[in-house]
Amino acid sequence: MRNFILLTAMALVSTSVFADVVKQSSSGICHDSNSSYYSRIKKSVDFESMTQCLENGGTPYKGYSYSGSEKKEAPSNGLIPKYERDMYPHWKDVDGDCQNSRHEALIAQSVSAVDFKTGKQCNVLSGVWNDPYSGKRFYNPGDLDADHVVPLKWVHEHGGYLLSDKLKEAIANDPANIIVVDKSLNRQKGAKPPMEWLPPNEPYQCQYVLRFERIVKKYGLRMSQNEAIEFSKVKNNVCSK
């Protein structure tokens, strides 16, 4: 009887431990038990936490929302460090295929097959892009910028400075946060949030605001109370048309 109780207890402990394992798939994606693919992954490298998996080169599964465990402690003086763009390594070749995240976006968002500058297929030469910000069509990638929907400076000033180095790189290269757009509009936007700037293409404004909101939630960023009120007003206005 004693042995049975001991074995039962061991089984419960074992079940509890393995339920918390984070699986890194062969493609390098980190899945916790909330991922819809978690139970389908049969071969994986296992980690104790998402943080450990991400810090060992993994990338989060689509839909993963970062929690406080992936963040650093706030500076003791309470001041936000001065923003430097290099704090958020961008246009990185995350998957090692020679295409950086800007060119990955150009490829993914072209509505036709793209042409490359060389046979290595690293840099995009031409394609067809429907810019959601302006509603115009473009053929030359030189006329386009890869815009961060949630600008990195805004990210930094709204809690991004507390993210680990790995997550700073993640938000700077996250395909969900990158849109290929008319470069003049990207520069007009700068680091402004939706309360201060919206794409002139009105039919896209609601989608833009909702996308901004998803990224903010995904990385655990925070608006002030006044900003949240103003954001809600903008959201209600553009999404009720």
N, C-alpha and C positions, 0 to 999 in steps of 0.2 A: 504493500500500500504506500509505504514511504517512498519507494523507488518510483511508483507511478506518479505521485504528487510532484516529485523532483523533476521527472521527465516532462510533465505537463507544464510546470513553471518554466523550464528551459525552452520549451516549444513556444510559449507565449512571449518570452523575451526575444527569441529568435525572430518570431513574426513581427514584433514591434520594431526591431532593428532594421530588418530588411524592408519594411514598409516605408522607411524614411530614406532609403538609398536613392541618390540621384544618378540617373543613367546617362552616360555620354555615348551617343550612337556612333556608328562608324563614319558618319558624315560630320561629326564634331558638334552635334546639337545636344545641349543639356536638357534633360527632361526630369522634372520632379513628378510626384504622384498625381498632380493636378493636370498633367499633360494628357491629352486624349490619345497620344501614341504610347504612353508609358507601358501599358501591358503588352503592346505588340513588339517591343524591343526585346529580342532574345539574346543578342550578343552586344555587350556594352562594357565600357570602363566605368566602374562605380565610384562615386564620391559620397562623402558624408553630408554635403550641403551644396546648394546651387552656387554659393560663393566660391567654394573650393573648385567646383567644376569650371566656372567662368575664369578663375584665376589660373587654371591650367590649360587655357587656350580654347575652351568651349564657347559656344554662343547659345543664347537662350532660345527656347522654342517659341514659335509664333503665339502671341497672346499672353506670354509670361509677364507678370507685373513685379517689378523690383520692390523689395521690402526694406525695412530699416537695417537688416542684417548685412546688406551690401554697402552700407554707408560708413564713412569715417565719422569720428567725433568732431563736433563743432569746435573751432578755435576757442581757447580759454578767454580771449579778450572779446569774444562775441562779434568780431568784425569779419566781414566777407573779404577774402583775399582778392586783390585786384585781378580782374579778368585778363588772361592772356590766351590768345587763340591756340597756342601750342599746348595748352593744358588739355585740350580735347583733340587728340591726334585724328585728323580727318583725311579722307581720300586714301584710305589704307586698302591694301590687297588682303582682305580678311581671309579669303579661302585659298590663297596661294596659287591662283590660276593666271597671274600676271595682269589681271584687270582690276584696277582700283575701284572703290565704291562709286566714284563719279561715272566711270565707264560702265560699270555694272548697271547703274541707273539708266544711262543712255541706251543700253542694249534692251533692258527690260521694258522701257517705256516707249520705245520706237514702235510705231504701228505697222512697220514693214521690216523685212530683214535688213540688218545694217551691213555696211561695208567697212572693212578695217584698213588701217594704214599699211600694215604688213601682214605677212602670212602667219605670224605668231598670234594674231588676233588679240592684241593687248589694248590697242587704242582705236576708238571708233573714228572713221573718216566721214561717213554720211549715213543718213537714215531719214525717217519721217516722224516728226514729233508734233502732237497736238498739245499745245501749251494750255493747261487749264486756267492759268492766271489771266491770260489775255484772250483766249479763245482762238488764237492764230495758229497756223501751221508753219513748221520750220523744217528745213532740210540740212542745214549746216550746223554741226554742233558748236561751232565757234560763235554762233549767235545766241547760245544758250548758257545758262548757269545751272549748276546743281544746287538748289536751294534747300536749306534746312527749314522745314515747316516750323519747328520750334527753334528759333535762332540760338546758337551756342552761347552767345553773351547773355541772352535772357535765361537760358538753362542755368548758367553759372550763378546768376543773381537770384535764382528762385530755388536754391537747394542743390544745384548741380555740383557746386564746389565740395559738397560732402560725399559725393559718389567716389567709389574707388577708382583708381586709374583705369582699370579694365572697363568699368562701366562708363567712364567718360569717353573712352574710345568707342564703346558700343553705341552710345547715343549719337556720336558724330558720324557713324557709318551705318546706322540702322536704315535699311531700305524703306521702312515705314516713315522715316523722318526726312527723306530726300525726294524732291520732285524736280524734274528737268523743266526749266521755264525760261521765258524771255529774260535775258540778262539785265536789261534796263529796269524791269520790274523787280527783279531780285535786289538790285542795288537801291532802288527806291524804297523798298521795304526795310532793308537794313536789319536791325535787331528789334524791330517793332512787333508787338503782339497784336492779335486781332482787334483789341480795343483801340488801337492806333492806326492800323493798316489792314485793308482787305483787298483781295484781288479785284481788279476792275471788272472782271467777267462775273457778273452777278449770279448767273445760274450755278456757279461753282462755290459761292461764298459759304453756304451752309456746310457743304462737304469739307471745305477748308477748315472751318471752325471746329467741326467734330473731330477731324484728324488731329488738329492741334491739341484738343482736349484728351484724346486717347494717348498721345505721346506723353503729355504731362502726367497722366495717371500711371502709365506704364513704368515711368522712372521715379515715381514718388515725388515729383516737384510740387512746390506749394506757392499759391498766390496769396497776397494779402487779402484781408476781408473786403477792402474797397475794390481791389482788382477782380476778385471773384464776383462781386455784385455787377461790376461793369461788364465782365465777360458774359455773365448770364443775360444781360440786356442785349448784347450784340448777338448772342446765340439765338435768343427768342425772336429777335428781329429778322435775322437772315433765314432762319429755319421755319418761319411761319408764312413765308411768301408762297 
